[in-house]
Amino acid sequence: MRALLVATCSLTLSFAATVGVNLQKLSMTKEELKPTKRPPYFQPIWCIGMAIMVLDACGDFVFIGLAPQSLLVPLGACGLGFNIILAPIFHPTERVTRNIVGATGLIYVGTILTVLFAANSAPNYNLQKLLEFCATPPFLAYTLFCVTFQMALAYHGRNGKFSLVHYCGLAGCFGGETILLAKSSSELVRNALVNQQFDDWTTSFIPYLFVAGMIVCVLTQVHLLNTGLAKFDTLVVVPVFQSFITIFGITGGLVFFQEYKGMNERDAVLYAMGIAVTLVGVTMLIRERRRKTEHSHKTDQQSSPTELSSHEMIVEEEHLRKSEEEGTIRHRRVHHSSEELGALV
């Protein structure tokens, strides 16, 4: 019963988050048409979308303590289906192609596999247990990987040009960290309210570090996601971002809370297959984005010869005009010289 409640609430929140993201994209698209552009927080539609996402985050914080992180995170990927329906409504210029539908379908299949074969238990954790998790070698290795991944993407994008993968990859990684910190904070809040264990909050500052880290990560995630939405189509940004945040969110829960210990060999294999299928779907979306960009470049190149020919015609006319003027001057000089020679004779 509790699993059904969590799944229903997660789907509702996922739909709300999709509406919020599309509202933010709609606001930024309208703002681009204005001569004077306002910051996002001065745009009413963007603020409405942001308010919906804040409510979604608060709901996630409440329900994330009721289920394993590796089970709850993939349910958020169901927003991909909502996005295929809502994106063309909010943004009529965005077309739903067969490649986008097929890639999103693969991501759905991968998500279903990860949900079906992820961990199912959700034990309670206190501060002491969370600190023990922080000191385990697998989590330290995972933390090092996340930091290296973020620094490598930021460095690569800074030296070249930030692309769809840079924005969505960084936002998804920060999103996974946000989920992990939110899950830890939610566990401590639940212990305090349900079990009347307030010692974790009154004797240590670490719970407040969890909350502060969660706020910093979620603000960074929102900033990167909005920057990506301002430059790329929602139909592409949302699935790629959702895939990254699903992978990092699930992996973080498996490693930190050691949820992998509740999985048998078959579940682990099928769970890994789900992640692999999800990555294939992401790759298809990235290729679709590249194909669209190349098509746009070809269209620009086809229109450029006409512009170049017009420019050459203008230059040629200017050259002819100058040649005619020089010929006229030369003719006058010859005529004048002939008159002078005739006078001398």
N, C-alpha and C positions, 0 to 999 in steps of 0.2 A: 504493500500500500504506500509506504513511504517513497519507494522507488518511482511509482506511478506519479505521485505528487511532485517529486523533484523533476521528473521528465516533463510533465505538463507545464510547470512553472518555467523550466529552462527554455522550452519552445516559445512560450509567451514572451519571455525576455529577449530571446533571439529575434523574434519578429519586431519587437520594439526597437532593438538596437539597429536593425536594418532600416527601419523608418528614419531613425535619427541620423544615420550616416548619409542616407539619400537626401534628407533635408539640408544637411551641411553642404553637400556637393551642389545641390540646387542653388543655395544661397551664393556660393562662391562663383558659380557659372553666371548668375545674373549680375554679380558685382563686376565681373570682367567686362561687361558691356557698357559700364558707366565710365565717364571721363575721369571722375575722381573716385578712387577705390577706398573703401573704409576697411579698417581692421575687422577680422571675423567677429570679435566680441561686440562690435557696434552694429552688426547685421541681425535684425530680429529673427529671421528664419533660421540663421545659424545658431542663435541662442536657444531657440526652441528645440532644434536637433540636439544640441549639447545637453539641454535639460533632460531630454528623453534618455540620452546615454548615461547621464549621472544616475537617474532612477534605475536604469538597467544595472549599473555597477553596484548600486546599493542592494538590489535584489539578488545579484550574484553573491554578494558578501554574506547575505543571510542564508541562502540555500547551499552555498559551497561547503558548509559544515555538515550537511546532511548526507553527503555521498562521497565516494572516493574521487579524488581529483582526476584520475585517469579515466573515470566513467563520465564525470560531469562535463569536462572540457569538450569532448567530441560532439555533445548534444548542441553546443553553440554553432557547430558547422551546419546545422540544419537551416541557418539563416541564408545559406547559399541559394536554396530553392526560393525563399522569399525574395532574395535580391533579383533573381531572374524575372520574377513577376513585377516587382516594384520599380526597378531601375528604368525600364522603358516608359513607365508612367510618369515618373519624375523627370526623366531626361529623354525626350522623344528622339533626339539625334543619335542615341546609342542603340545599335542594332543587335538583336540576339541572333547570333549565327549558329549553325549546326556545330561548329567546333567548340563554341562556348558551352552549349548545352551538353555536348559529349564529355568535355573536360569536367564540367561541374558534376555530371553523373558519375564519373570515375571518382571524384573526390567524395561524393556521397557514399559510394560503395566502400571506399577505404574507411570512411568515418563509421559506417555501420559495423564493419569488421572490428575496428578498435573498440567500439562500444560493447559489442557482444562478448569479446574475449579479454576485456580489461578486468582489473580487480573489482570485486563486488562488496567487500567489507569496508566499513568506515568506523574504526575504533576511535575512542577519545584520546587526545594527547594533552599533556600539561607542559609547562615551560621546560621542566627538566628533560622530558622526553624529546622535545623539539631541539634543545641544545645538543643532546646526544646525536640526533640526526645530522645536525650541522657539522659535527666533527668526523663523520664517517668518510673514509677514502673515496667511495663512489660519488658522494655529493661534492666533495672538494674537487674531484676531477671534472664533474659536470659543471661546476661553477667556473673553473678555469676554461673549459670549452666555450661557455656562453660569453665570457669576457673576451676571449680571443676572437670569437665569431663576430661580436659587435665591433671590436676595434678594427678587424680586417675589413669588414664591410664599409665602415666609416672612412678608413684610410683609402680604400680602393675608389669609393665614390668621390672623395675629396680630390684625388689626383686626376680622376677622369671626369665622369658626369654621373650624378645620382640618377639611377634608373628605377624602374618598377620594382626590381628585386631588392635594391638597396632600401627603399622606403618600407616596403612590406616586410622584408626580412628583419630589419631593425625593429619596426613596430611590433612584429610578431614575437620576437625574442623578449622585448620589454613587456609585452603582454603576458607571456609565459611566466616571467618573473613576478609580474603583478598578481597573477593567479596564485602562485606559490606563497607569496607574502600575505595575500588575502585569506588563503586557506589557513595559514598559521595563526593569523590574528583572529580569525573566526573561531578557531578551536579554543583559544584563550578566552574569548568573550563568552563562548558557550559554557566553558567551565565555570566562569565567574557567575553567570546568571542562573544556570541550571544546578550546578553542584555547589554553589556558594563558595567557590575557591577564589578569593580575591587576593591571595598572597602573591600570585604571579605579577599582579599589577601594582601592588603596594611595596614590594621588596626589591624589585628589579626594574631597570630602565629598558631592558631588551624588548618587552612587548611594544613599547612606544617606538623603538627603532623599526620593528616590523611595520607598524602603521605608517611611519614617516617614509620608509622605503617604498611601501605600496603607493603612497600618494605621488612620490617622485616618479616612479615607474609608469603609473597610469597617465600622468601629465605628459611625459615624454612620448608614450605610445600614442596619445591623442594628437600631439603635435606632428609626429611623423606620418600618421595616417591621414591627417587633414592635408598635409603638404603633398602626399601622394595623390589624394583625391583631386587636388587642384590641378594636377598635371596629367592624370590618366583617367580613363573611363572607369566608372563604378563597377561595371560588369566584369572588369579584369582585376581591379584593385582588391575588392572585397574577397573573392575566392582565394587569391594568392595570400593575402594577409591572414585570412581564416585558416589556411593550411599551415602557415608558419606558427601561428599562435596555438593551434591544435597540437602540433608536433612538440613544441617547447613546453606547452602546458602539461601534456600527458607525460612526457619524459621527465619533467621536473617532479611530478607527483610520484612516478614509479621509483625514481632514484631517491628523492628526499624522504618520503614516507615509507620507502621500501615495500611498495605495493606489489612489486614483482615477486615477492616471496609467496603471495597468494595465488600465483599463476602456475599451472602445470606446463609441461613441455608443448603440448598441442596448442594451448592458449597463447603461449609466447610466440610460436611460429605464425599462427594466424593473425596475431596482433601485429607482428612485424610485417606480414603481408599487407595488412590494412594501411600501415604507414607508407609502404612502397607504392601501393596503388594511388594513394593520395598524392605522392610526389610526382607520379606520372601525370595525373590530372593538372598539377601545377605547371609542369613542363609544357603541356599542351596549351595552357592559357598564355604562357610567356611567348610561345611560338606564334600564337594568334595575334598577340600584341605586336610582335616583330613584323608579321606579315602585313598588318594594317599600317605600320609605320613605313615599310618599304613601298607599299602601294601609294601612300601619300607623297613620298619622295618622287616616285615615278610620275605622278600627276603634276608635281611642281616642275619637274624637268621637261615634261612635254609642253608645258605652257611657257617655259623660258625661251625656246628658240624664236617664238613669235615676237617676244619682247626684244630679243637680240636683233632680229631682222629689222624691226622698226627703228631701233637705235642706229643700226648701220645705214638705213635709208636717210636718216636725218644727217648723219655725218657725211654721207655721199652728196647730199644736196648742198650742204655747207661747202664742201670741197669744190663742187661745180660752180657755185656762186663766186667763190674766191677766184677760180680760174677764169671765169668770164670777166671779172673786174680787172684782173691782171692783163688779160688780152686786150681789153678796151684801153687801158692805160698805155700798153705797148703800141697799139695802133695810133693813138694820139701823138705819142712821141715820134713815131716814124713820119706821120703826116707833118708835124711841126718841123722836123729836120728837113723834109723835102721842100717846104716853103722857104726856109732860110737859105738852102742851097740855090733855089731859083732866084732869090733876091740878089745873091752875090754874083750870079752869072749875069 
